[in-house]
Amino acid sequence: MLSAVCVVIHPNRLAREGLKAILANSPFNPVWTSSSIEQVPSSIASTGEQLLVLIGVREAAKLAQTLSAARAIFPDASVVVMGDACDGDVVITALGAGATTFLDDRISPSTLIKELELVAQGEPVISVLLIKRLLGQGPAQAPEVAARTSEQAGAPITLDQRQPRKPDDEDEVEDEDGAASNTHLSSRETAILNDLVQGTPNKVIAKRLNITEATVKVHVKAILRKIGVQNRTQAAIWGLRRQQDIQHGSVHSE
């Protein structure tokens, strides 16, 4: 099980102590808790271990500033923001300012630890319900568990057949340094994109498709390049919007 040096930042002392108690017997036992990122010793990053910064937030006002400071002090850290998932301003500010992922502060302790484990593995997951809420489709209540199952994913993404595809396109993997020739996704890339919408980790994708995790990562990079986004979260939002277009009839196949 992967672990990381964990720092907890929360303006509320009771919340800090609660998070510290929850994480005490996990691989993420906090080495430092504080009300602000500026109070955390920068020397913590000099240990050479993976660093995870967990930031609790109540409003969007100072969040961007806090995230900017966290990135400046700990540029290689994974930064997880916890807050009210029903507050769109907080969620959008967190993701827009470079947070690794956003977690609802009403999730269970066991779910919190599982989410941090995914972050430590380099596979942060964001709730599909949260993405739908940002797009104006989700329910009013916050999700309890990040969605990773097909039941929560909606209709699968399909290809726009108007663009030609080479016969061997399905198994084609672009060179990591090469540019994509067009924005058309192969059937394999489409399947992986649908998994990203579901929040499926690379390990599960690899097992389902009977390929290596390294190959999945190459496919994901190709997908990001082709659809013009920067990370998995943005790709999931792009894919979810694509599903909406298909369901509403705005994407047609010849």
URRA-V739280 format. One record per pair of residues at least 6 apart in sequence whose C-alpha atoms are under 7 Angstrom apart, sorted by sequence separation. I is the first residue (numbers start at 1). GAP is how many residues later the second one is. If there is no record, write none. Layout:
<<I | GAP> <I | GAP>>
This chain:
<<10 | 6> <23 | 6> <34 | 6> <45 | 6> <85 | 6> <95 | 6> <118 | 6> <132 | 6> <133 | 6> <206 | 6> <224 | 6> <229 | 6> <245 | 6> <23 | 7> <206 | 7> <224 | 7> <8 | 8> <20 | 9> <129 | 9> <20 | 10> <203 | 10> <206 | 10> <91 | 11> <202 | 11> <224 | 11> <81 | 13> <129 | 14> <202 | 14> <170 | 16> <16 | 17> <169 | 17> <170 | 17> <171 | 17> <81 | 18> <128 | 18> <129 | 18> <170 | 18> <80 | 19> <85 | 19> <127 | 19> <128 | 19> <79 | 20> <80 | 20> <81 | 20> <82 | 20> <83 | 20> <84 | 20> <126 | 20> <127 | 20> <79 | 21> <80 | 21> <81 | 21> <82 | 21> <83 | 21> <84 | 21> <163 | 21> <6 | 22> <8 | 22> <78 | 22> <80 | 22> <81 | 22> <82 | 22> <83 | 22> <4 | 23> <5 | 23> <6 | 23> <7 | 23> <12 | 23> <82 | 23> <101 | 23> <3 | 24> <4 | 24> <6 | 24> <7 | 24> <8 | 24> <9 | 24> <10 | 24> <11 | 24> <53 | 24> <100 | 24> <101 | 24> <102 | 24> <3 | 25> <5 | 25> <6 | 25> <7 | 25> <8 | 25> <9 | 25> <10 | 25> <11 | 25> <52 | 25> <53 | 25> <54 | 25> <55 | 25> <56 | 25> <57 | 25> <58 | 25> <101 | 25> <5 | 26> <7 | 26> <8 | 26> <9 | 26> <10 | 26> <51 | 26> <52 | 26> <53 | 26> <54 | 26> <55 | 26> <56 | 26> <57 | 26> <9 | 27> <50 | 27> <51 | 27> <52 | 27> <53 | 27> <54 | 27> <55 | 27> <56 | 27> <9 | 28> <37 | 29> <45 | 29> <60 | 29> <64 | 29> <60 | 30> <64 | 30> <67 | 30> <189 | 30> <42 | 31> <59 | 31> <63 | 31> <37 | 32> <37 | 33> <60 | 33> <64 | 33> <157 | 33> <111 | 34> <189 | 34> <196 | 36> <107 | 37> <157 | 37> <106 | 38> <107 | 38> <156 | 38> <197 | 39> <196 | 40> <176 | 42> <197 | 42> <183 | 43> <197 | 43> <5 | 44> <153 | 44> <182 | 44> <183 | 44> <4 | 45> <5 | 45> <6 | 45> <7 | 45> <8 | 45> <9 | 45> <10 | 45> <85 | 45> <153 | 45> <173 | 45> <180 | 45> <194 | 45> <4 | 46> <5 | 46> <6 | 46> <7 | 46> <8 | 46> <9 | 46> <10 | 46> <88 | 46> <152 | 46> <173 | 46> <180 | 46> <193 | 46> <4 | 47> <5 | 47> <6 | 47> <7 | 47> <8 | 47> <9 | 47> <10 | 47> <4 | 48> <150 | 48> <174 | 48> <149 | 49> <148 | 50> <147 | 51> <148 | 51> <147 | 52> <148 | 52> <86 | 56> <85 | 57> <128 | 69> <128 | 70> <128 | 71> <127 | 72> <126 | 73> <125 | 74> <123 | 78> <157 | 85> <157 | 86> <22 | 87> <156 | 87> <155 | 88> <162 | 91> <160 | 92> <161 | 92> <162 | 92> <160 | 93> <161 | 93> <131 | 106> <126 | 107> <2 | 115> <4 | 116> <3 | 117> <2 | 118> <2 | 119>>
